[in-house]
């Protein structure tokens, strides 16, 4: 009995020692902005900027974490007064993401079933100068352009990692579908 | 003299053996805000469109057929849901290619309008279709060219010529463009 217990303990210890030190994936929700997602690492909020020919200059809200040399980023921009231009604003953002880069995947994205569906685009690109591989998903809903981008950096090197896909596929717009216990995200104030 | 007559005969012979395709003409709709070019005789029809998000919609179709290629400019009014433009456009693009073999799916970009261009093979060898989709002024505008089996030239440049002829800056339309009726009679 004692040998079995010792063997079980040793086995667990060896397994835990051999596993890479990765953070758990947590669910995050922003009720004000109307979406939730999952990501590993510590998610921090900040304010950024964006410029497009159609979109013009915009302040952005960015939720970002880095884990195991993969950067996870959710960027939100408000276009409440230009919602009818949503298709163009979204198209411009998608185009800019892949412009000048090697495109590996460019396909439909769809979140939520039936009449709640939100259509967008999923794109995977190799960054120039071997700076990594980036997977992006782009949506325009309820007056906001929402981008999810996961970039596998050269220090990680596993460009076929499933983690970028797990991240961008975790987005939810019908908040009743969010995992219970999601961490509430604060919305940074824009100038 | 003899040579001239002979040359005239050759030209006449060449003209009679060339495929009978109609001339391309420009068409414009000032109320709807777009113009395009197409061959053949214009017919204006009513149609229907349905999407899970869009719901059931009436459509206005400008249709041409020439040399067994069908050309359609489809207008779907979404003005009551214009704020969902991105999703409505994405749904229309998705519905076009669902269940079909997709040969091309790429950006469409015309006159500050971003849309999508797709080429698909229709099931049961029913032909090949190229389409472009844009959302402007509360409407989905889609140009669709279908090469039918009776034509069989699935690499014809006519499909691209049609879908790439669209312009949303009406000043770019041909001077003699024909004004399109807004409603079918």
Interface residues (C-beta under 8 A of the other chain):
Chain A: X53 X54 X83 X84 X85 X86 X87 X88 X89 X90 X91 X92 X94 X95 X106 X107 X108 X110 X114 X115 X117 X118 X119 X120 X121 X139 X140 X141 X142 X143
Chain B: X52 X53 X55 X82 X83 X84 X85 X86 X87 X88 X89 X90 X91 X93 X94 X105 X106 X107 X109 X112 X113 X114 X115 X116 X134 X135 X138
